[in-house]
Amino acid sequence: MDLTTTYMGLKLKNPIIAGASPLTASIESIKKLESAGVAAVVLHSIFEEQINHETHELDHFLFKGSEDYAEALGFFPEVTLSNLESEHYLEEIIELKKSVNIPIIASLNGVSKGGWIEYAKKLEEAGVDAIELNITYIPTDINLDARDLEQMYIDALETVKENVNIPIAVKMNAIFSAPANMAKRFSDAGAQGLVLFDRPVHVDIDLENLNSLQVINPSTSKDLSETLRWSAILYKKLDVSLCASTGVNTHEDILKAMMSGADAVQMVTSLIQNGPNHIESVLKNLVEWMEEKEYISIEQMKGSISLHHTSNPAAYQRANYMRILTDYRF
Ligand SMILES: Cc1cc2nc3c(=O)[nH]c(=O)nc-3n(C[C@H](O)[C@H](O)[C@H](O)COP(=O)(O)O)c2cc1C
């Protein structure tokens, strides 16, 4: 069975990428993922604030006056890839590249045009095969216009792009007013890959301590819906690779992602819950399903049920929406 695929020009032996998480924050853990069959990894993010704190160049251009910022600094996850002290982190990447054969995608997580962009160059020099940008900004300022915010995303991408030659993916969030247009703008600004989608840390309220909380909410296959929708809509519309992320937990989710038009998938929750060996069983089930249905390759199924090809385009659009809601019986 030919499971190979190409993501941003990177040849992958199968579509499974381990997404940014604590699982991709140590060389030992990444080696286990490789042994279990993963095709590539996205390293745990290095955050703009961490880089800039070290260089004392914190760029506040979006945060000026924000009361939330100091608090937000308290929310960094604890990670082990040298606790992301940036110089040490680069040394570990060099070591990692010697230890594994799969492509390594670094993850830069930030919002401004500050010193973290310089760091992209250093990541390239350290030998990463690509960079994934996670530009997540929560616009709490009611005067911040959507166009300005979107332009900030594009500016950050363009600035990184100007500084490196390796492929860049943007890990998008699904809450833009016009995700397809944002995807086009990212593509026009030079992104070779789009990760659909980031999963925001959830907000909750602690009723004992009467305080607000940020919590990680593990995904299930039911969370795949928006990823399928936008992958299906974007397939063949842009010259970018698409990577399905959020809710890809089983071999069936991978099949659906490929059929909607994705070139690869990222898995996190299911690997944290089941361990790296989950990849082996997912790949086994994937091959069994494909053999049973007489597929010979992953390429063959890519985009086969996208908006471009489907016999039921309404499923991806508004058309069916009223009927589904009004026909529902309980
Ligand atoms: C514990 C944990 C840590 C994560 N750390 C990062 C990170 O450093 N950078 C990032 O872009 N995404 C991070 N994510 C988000 C994942 O990469 C992924 O986008 C999200 O979990 C959705 O995929 P899933 O449904 O397979 O879990 C993290 C997720 C979890 C659960």
The ligand as an SDF file (V2000), in Angstrom:
LIG
                    3D

 31 33  0  0  0  0  0  0  0  0999 V2000
   -0.9220   19.4780   26.1430 C   0  0  0  0  0  0  0  0  0  0  0  0
   -0.9660   20.2020   24.8180 C   0  0  0  0  0  0  0  0  0  0  0  0
    0.0680   21.0750   24.4770 C   0  0  0  0  0  0  0  0  0  0  0  0
    0.0380   21.7490   23.2640 C   0  0  0  0  0  0  0  0  0  0  0  0
    1.0680   22.5860   22.9260 N   0  0  0  0  0  0  0  0  0  0  0  0
    1.0280   23.2480   21.7390 C   0  0  0  0  0  0  0  0  0  0  0  0
    2.0910   24.0920   21.3320 C   0  0  0  0  0  0  0  0  0  0  0  0
    3.1050   24.2260   22.0030 O   0  0  0  0  0  0  0  0  0  0  0  0
    1.9520   24.7610   20.1710 N   0  0  0  0  0  0  0  0  0  0  0  0
    0.8680   24.6300   19.3540 C   0  0  0  0  0  0  0  0  0  0  0  0
    0.8200   25.2510   18.2930 O   0  0  0  0  0  0  0  0  0  0  0  0
   -0.1360   23.8000   19.6910 N   0  0  0  0  0  0  0  0  0  0  0  0
   -0.0840   23.1190   20.8560 C   0  0  0  0  0  0  0  0  0  0  0  0
   -1.1150   22.2860   21.2000 N   0  0  0  0  0  0  0  0  0  0  0  0
   -2.2440   22.1270   20.2600 C   0  0  0  0  0  0  0  0  0  0  0  0
   -2.0210   20.8830   19.4070 C   0  0  0  0  0  0  0  0  0  0  0  0
   -0.8390   20.9950   18.6160 O   0  0  0  0  0  0  0  0  0  0  0  0
   -3.2140   20.6230   18.4680 C   0  0  0  0  0  0  0  0  0  0  0  0
   -3.3580   21.7050   17.5770 O   0  0  0  0  0  0  0  0  0  0  0  0
   -4.5150   20.4500   19.2200 C   0  0  0  0  0  0  0  0  0  0  0  0
   -4.3480   19.6390   20.3700 O   0  0  0  0  0  0  0  0  0  0  0  0
   -5.5650   19.8110   18.3090 C   0  0  0  0  0  0  0  0  0  0  0  0
   -5.1630   18.5320   17.8880 O   0  0  0  0  0  0  0  0  0  0  0  0
   -5.7980   17.1980   18.5370 P   0  0  0  0  0  0  0  0  0  0  0  0
   -7.2470   17.2540   18.2900 O   0  0  0  0  0  0  0  0  0  0  0  0
   -5.1290   16.0480   17.8280 O   0  0  0  0  0  0  0  0  0  0  0  0
   -5.4840   17.2180   19.9930 O   0  0  0  0  0  0  0  0  0  0  0  0
   -1.0670   21.5730   22.3970 C   0  0  0  0  0  0  0  0  0  0  0  0
   -2.0870   20.6750   22.7390 C   0  0  0  0  0  0  0  0  0  0  0  0
   -2.0390   19.9850   23.9220 C   0  0  0  0  0  0  0  0  0  0  0  0
   -3.1610   19.0170   24.2480 C   0  0  0  0  0  0  0  0  0  0  0  0
  1  2  1  0
  2  3  1  0
  2 30  2  0
  3  4  2  0
  4  5  1  0
  4 28  1  0
  5  6  2  0
  6  7  1  0
  6 13  1  0
  7  8  2  0
  7  9  1  0
  9 10  1  0
 10 11  2  0
 10 12  1  0
 12 13  2  0
 13 14  1  0
 14 15  1  0
 14 28  1  0
 15 16  1  0
 16 17  1  0
 16 18  1  0
 18 19  1  0
 18 20  1  0
 20 21  1  0
 20 22  1  0
 22 23  1  0
 23 24  1  0
 24 25  2  0
 24 26  1  0
 24 27  1  0
 28 29  2  0
 29 30  1  0
 30 31  1  0
M  END
$$$$
